[in-house]
Amino acid sequence: MKNGKFQVGIIGTGWIAESHAEAYNKMEDVEVVGLADWIEGKADRFKERYGLSLAKTYRSHQEMLDDDSLELDAVSVCTFNRQHADPTIYALKKGVNVLLEKPMCVTLEEGIAMMKAEKESGKILSIGFQPRFDPSMKLMKEIVRSGELGEIYYIQTGGGRRRGIPGSTFIEDKTAGLGALADIGCYSLDMCLDAIGYPKPLTVSGFKSDYIGTNPKQYNEANRFSVDDFAAAFIRLEGGVILDFRIAWAMNVDTPGDTIILGKEGGLRIPSTDCWNGGFGDMKIYKTIAGQNVETVIPAPNAGFNDCFYLKCRKFLDAIKNGGKAPVPTSQIIYNQAILDGIVRSAELGREVEIEIPEI
């Protein structure tokens, strides 16, 4: 820290970086001193729009991270998916802590490479799953971990939109690599896996499609679309838990169903949303008490202060300051990434695949 303030850089100045800039601007102990984007003039326009007068602008992450005059403590990596790994690894090797936007990356191999760089550097690498800080998400996790449902054995989860393909760099393989799977599917997986302690995935039988995104009658940028708009999978987890998953940017129905968590003593229903990027409606617990079937409605919490993006950035910086651990650690999210990777491999092979994650 310089003069008691974190020196922070942002790599990639697209729309997701806006939330990072807004969060950092609210923090008195943060100075955004560097902005990097490969598109000429984009970082300069971003600097002006968010009043980041102290920030130098660069055309690459290497150029920014090689400028020792910045004395960077941390960077937010906000690039498109296929550019997550390179700047993250480069920053860690430079001794800079990293807050990496979700998804962690595109392939399992990239995730493993980032974890190795993290371990070698001794720095913090936290993954940007801000829904974890939403009151509804935290309450759901508390219910599951309380033991009220008993031992969990089956989870049905997913969500998505009848029509909601985002466009921009999200829809091309050369930039995104993955579509709905990575954009909103990783949120759905994280919600459930985090609630049950992130057990290791063992096998995946997956499916993915692009039927709507590539149809010019149904999507106006079909000529550019080259990722998935729908995906589903049957996943076996360590401990005998089954995860039945589906996610969509576009489908010919309004919802693929609520999230259902079944335990040996009770069940929990969580109303479906189009994204899982924040709050949801009332939950319901199902139990049998004294021979009677009982249903208990759990009202959605009164959110109060609910700037999850701010909390994501704040807790990351607090971990650096206090010598703590990553708020959303790679040791968990590598399992999330392994499932996404497994779904892709299974879909391409047309059969179930095993998931193997080496010790790092």
Buried (B, 14 or more C-beta within 10 A) or exposed (E): BEEEBBBBBBBBBBEBBBBBBBBBEEBEBBBBBBBBBBEEEBBBBBBEEBEBEEBBBBBBBBEBBEBEEBEBBBBBBBBBBBBBBBBBBBBBEBEBBBBBBBBBBBBBEBBBBBBBBBEEBEBBBBBBBBBBBBBBBBBBBEBBBEEBBEEBBBBBBBBBBBEBBBEEBBBBBEBBBBBBBBBBBBBBBBBBBBBBBBBEBBBBBBBBBBEBBBEEEBBEBBEBBBBBBBBBBBBBBEEEBBBBBBBBBBBEEEBBBBBBBBBEEBBBBBBBBBBBBBBBEEBBBBBEEEEEEEEEEBEBBEEEEBBBBBBBBBBBBEBBEEEEEBBBBBEBBBBBBBBBBBBBBBBEEEEBBEBEBEEB
